[in-house]
Amino acid sequence: MTAFQIVVSIILFIFSVVLVIIVLSQQGKDPYLGNAIAGGAAESFLGKNKARTIDSMLTKITRVIAVIFIALTVILNISQIFFS
């Protein structure tokens, strides 16, 4: 394994952990589950809009990190073909 492959593997590991954390931090699509936990506090107009903006930001970040994760995986696999 070359130094390039080691560096890409470490970066890939970091992105995979970040991707898992971001996916787990997103809210589910079931609106009633949040009310059971929060006691209905999320029913206000401000609470709904804030949740939407945070969810939309997390969705965009998830997409970007997923694309980077896939690209790093492809780069690592191609480098193993050429460097082995």
VEXLO-133381 format. One record per residue: residue number from 1; residue in three letters; x, y, z of N, C-alpha, C in turn. Coordinates in pm, 1 decimal. Layout:
REM residues N
R   nr  rest       n.X       n.Y       n.Z      ca.X      ca.Y      ca.Z       c.X       c.Y       c.Z
R  NUM   ALA         X         Y         Z         X         Y         Z         X         Y         Z
...
REM end
This chain:
REM residues 84
R   nr  rest       n.X       n.Y       n.Z      ca.X      ca.Y      ca.Z       c.X       c.Y       c.Z
R    1   MET      84.7    -116.9       0.0       0.0       0.0       0.0      90.2     124.3       0.0
R    2   THR      60.5     213.5     -89.1     141.4     334.6    -101.4      94.3     441.6      -4.3
R    3   ALA     172.9     546.7       5.9     136.9     657.5      94.8       8.7     724.9      47.3
R    4   PHE      -8.6     736.1     -83.6    -130.3     795.6    -139.4    -252.9     715.4     -96.8
R    5   GLN    -245.5     584.4    -105.1    -358.1     499.9     -67.9    -387.8     507.9      81.5
R    6   ILE    -284.1     520.4     162.1    -304.4     533.3     305.7    -375.2     665.3     337.7
R    7   VAL    -330.8     773.4     274.8    -392.6     904.5     298.4    -537.8     904.4     252.8
R    8   VAL    -565.3     849.0     134.8    -702.7     843.9      84.4    -788.7     754.8     173.3
R    9   SER    -732.8     646.2     224.6    -808.1     558.5     314.9    -844.4     629.5     444.5
R   10   ILE    -752.2     707.6     498.9    -780.4     782.3     621.5    -888.0     887.9     596.6
R   11   ILE    -877.2     958.3     484.9    -978.1    1059.5     450.3   -1113.8     993.5     428.0
R   12   LEU   -1113.7     876.5     363.1   -1237.9     802.7     339.0   -1301.8     760.4     471.2
R   13   PHE   -1220.6     717.0     565.2   -1272.6     679.2     697.1   -1335.8     799.1     766.9
R   14   ILE   -1268.7     913.0     761.7   -1321.5    1034.1     825.7   -1455.0    1074.1     763.0
R   15   PHE   -1462.0    1071.0     629.8   -1586.7    1107.1     562.7   -1697.6    1006.3     592.8
R   16   SER   -1663.3     879.7     608.4   -1767.0     781.9     639.9   -1824.4     804.6     779.4
R   17   VAL   -1739.7     837.9     876.0   -1788.1     865.8    1011.0   -1874.6     991.8    1010.8
R   18   VAL   -1830.0    1095.7     940.2   -1907.7    1219.8     931.7   -2041.9    1194.4     863.7
R   19   LEU   -2041.8    1113.2     759.1   -2166.2    1082.3     688.4   -2264.9    1009.6     779.8
R   20   VAL   -2217.3     914.8     857.2   -2304.7     842.8     950.4   -2361.0     938.0    1055.4
R   21   ILE   -2277.4    1025.7    1109.4   -2323.4    1119.7    1211.7   -2428.6    1214.7    1155.5
R   22   ILE   -2406.3    1264.3    1034.4   -2502.7    1358.4     974.5   -2634.6    1289.5     942.9
R   23   VAL   -2628.3    1167.0     892.3   -2752.5    1095.9     861.6   -2830.1    1066.9     989.7
R   24   LEU   -2760.0    1030.4    1095.7   -2829.3    1001.0    1220.9   -2883.6    1126.8    1288.7
R   25   SER   -2827.6    1242.2    1258.5   -2875.0    1365.0    1321.3   -2996.3    1425.1    1251.1
R   26   GLN   -3032.9    1372.6    1136.6   -3149.8    1424.2    1066.3   -3276.8    1373.2    1130.8
R   27   GLN   -3381.3    1453.2    1119.6   -3509.9    1413.6    1175.1   -3579.3    1318.9    1078.7
R   28   GLY   -3665.3    1236.3    1134.8   -3745.4    1148.1    1053.1   -3857.3    1224.4     984.9
R   29   LYS   -3925.0    1159.3     893.0   -4032.4    1225.5     819.3   -4166.8    1214.0     890.0
R   30   ASP   -4174.0    1140.7    1000.4   -4298.1    1124.3    1074.0   -4317.7    1242.5    1169.0
R   31   PRO   -4416.8    1329.3    1143.3   -4433.2    1448.0    1228.7   -4487.9    1416.0    1367.0
R   32   TYR   -4552.3    1302.1    1384.6   -4615.8    1270.9    1511.5   -4515.8    1218.6    1614.1
R   33   LEU   -4407.4    1161.0    1569.7   -4307.0    1110.7    1662.6   -4239.5    1224.7    1736.6
R   34   GLY   -4213.4    1334.5    1668.6   -4154.0    1450.9    1733.1   -4243.9    1510.8    1838.8
R   35   ASN   -4373.5    1507.6    1816.1   -4467.8    1560.3    1914.6   -4472.8    1473.4    2039.5
R   36   ALA   -4457.4    1345.1    2023.2   -4459.4    1255.9    2139.0   -4337.9    1279.2    2226.9
R   37   ILE   -4225.0    1307.5    2166.0   -4103.0    1327.9    2242.8   -4096.8    1470.3    2298.0
R   38   ALA   -4125.6    1569.7    2213.4   -4110.9    1709.4    2253.6   -4234.2    1764.4    2324.8
R   39   GLY   -4339.2    1689.5    2331.9   -4459.7    1737.6    2399.2   -4535.1    1841.8    2320.0
R   40   GLY   -4522.7    1841.4    2188.1   -4594.9    1934.8    2103.8   -4526.8    2069.2    2088.7
R   41   ALA   -4406.9    2084.5    2137.5   -4337.6    2212.8    2128.9   -4297.7    2246.5    1986.5
R   42   ALA   -4290.4    2148.6    1900.4   -4249.3    2172.7    1762.9   -4365.4    2218.5    1675.4
R   43   GLU   -4481.4    2239.6    1732.8   -4598.6    2278.4    1655.3   -4604.8    2426.9    1624.9
R   44   SER   -4521.9    2507.3    1685.2   -4525.7    2650.6    1658.4   -4472.2    2679.1    1518.7
R   45   PHE   -4508.2    2793.8    1465.6   -4464.5    2831.3    1330.9   -4313.8    2841.6    1323.6
R   46   LEU   -4252.8    2903.3    1425.1   -4108.9    2919.3    1427.3   -4039.5    2784.0    1437.1
R   47   GLY   -4093.8    2695.1    1518.0   -4035.4    2562.3    1533.4   -4039.5    2482.9    1404.3
R   48   LYS   -4149.4    2492.5    1331.1   -4160.7    2420.2    1204.7   -4063.6    2474.1    1101.1
R   49   ASN   -4053.8    2604.5    1089.0   -3964.3    2662.0     988.7   -3818.2    2639.1    1023.5
R   50   LYS   -3785.4    2646.5    1151.4   -3647.8    2621.2    1191.9   -3610.1    2477.5    1160.6
R   51   ALA   -3700.3    2384.8    1186.0   -3673.1    2244.6    1156.4   -3654.2    2223.5    1007.1
R   52   ARG   -3731.6    2293.3     927.3   -3718.5    2278.2     781.9   -3584.4    2330.6     732.5
R   53   THR   -3541.2    2442.1     784.7   -3414.0    2497.1     738.1   -3297.2    2410.5     784.0
R   54   ILE   -3303.3    2360.0     905.8   -3196.8    2271.0     952.9   -3197.7    2141.4     873.7
R   55   ASP   -3317.1    2085.9     850.4   -3326.0    1962.7     772.9   -3278.3    1982.7     630.0
R   56   SER   -3312.5    2095.5     570.0   -3268.0    2118.7     432.4   -3116.9    2136.8     426.7
R   57   MET   -3059.4    2203.0     527.3   -2914.6    2219.1     531.6   -2846.1    2083.1     551.4
R   58   LEU   -2899.6    2001.2     640.8   -2841.4    1869.2     662.5   -2855.5    1780.8     539.3
R   59   THR   -2965.7    1795.7     466.3   -2984.1    1718.9     343.3   -2879.9    1757.5     238.6
R   60   LYS   -2855.2    1887.3     224.5   -2754.2    1932.6     128.3   -2615.0    1885.7     167.7
R   61   ILE   -2583.3    1896.1     296.3   -2452.5    1850.9     343.8   -2437.8    1700.4     323.3
R   62   THR   -2544.9    1625.8     347.5   -2541.6    1481.1     327.3   -2513.7    1447.2     182.3
R   63   ARG   -2578.0    1517.5      90.7   -2555.4    1490.7     -51.4   -2411.3    1519.8     -90.7
R   64   VAL   -2357.0    1631.7     -44.5   -2218.9    1668.1     -79.6   -2120.9    1565.5     -23.6
R   65   ILE   -2138.5    1528.4     102.7   -2046.8    1433.0     163.7   -2061.6    1295.1     100.0
R   66   ALA   -2182.8    1257.3      61.4   -2202.3    1128.3      -5.7   -2131.9    1125.6    -141.0
R   67   VAL   -2138.3    1235.2    -215.2   -2069.1    1241.7    -344.9   -1917.6    1234.2    -324.4
R   68   ILE   -1866.6    1305.5    -224.4   -1723.4    1299.8    -194.7   -1683.9    1158.9    -151.1
R   69   PHE   -1767.7    1094.4     -70.2   -1741.8     958.1     -25.8   -1733.0     862.0    -143.9
R   70   ILE   -1826.2     873.9    -237.0   -1825.0     787.6    -355.8   -1702.4     815.3    -441.3
R   71   ALA   -1668.7     942.8    -459.0   -1550.6     977.7    -538.9   -1423.0     924.2    -475.1
R   72   LEU   -1410.7     935.6    -343.2   -1292.2     882.4    -275.1   -1283.8     730.6    -287.2
R   73   THR   -1397.8     664.3    -281.3   -1399.6     519.3    -296.5   -1353.9     478.7    -436.3
R   74   VAL   -1401.6     549.4    -537.6   -1360.8     520.4    -675.2   -1211.6     548.9    -693.4
R   75   ILE   -1164.3     660.9    -640.8   -1022.0     695.3    -651.8    -936.1     589.7    -583.5
R   76   LEU    -977.6     543.6    -467.5    -900.5     442.4    -395.7    -897.1     311.2    -473.1
R   77   ASN   -1009.1     272.3    -529.5   -1012.4     147.4    -606.2    -930.5     158.1    -734.5
R   78   ILE    -936.0     270.6    -801.9    -856.6     288.6    -923.1    -707.8     291.6    -889.3
R   79   SER    -672.7     355.5    -779.0    -532.0     360.5    -740.1    -479.9     222.3    -704.7
R   80   GLN    -563.6     135.2    -651.4    -519.3      -0.3    -621.7    -494.0     -78.6    -748.5
R   81   ILE    -567.6     -48.9    -853.9    -544.3    -117.2    -981.7    -411.9     -72.1   -1040.7
R   82   PHE    -383.9      56.8   -1037.8    -263.4     107.4   -1100.9    -138.8      90.1   -1016.8
R   83   PHE    -148.5      91.4    -884.9     -30.7      82.9    -799.2       1.9     -57.7    -753.5
R   84   SER     -79.8    -155.9    -789.4     -49.5    -292.0    -745.2      23.9    -371.5    -848.8
REM end
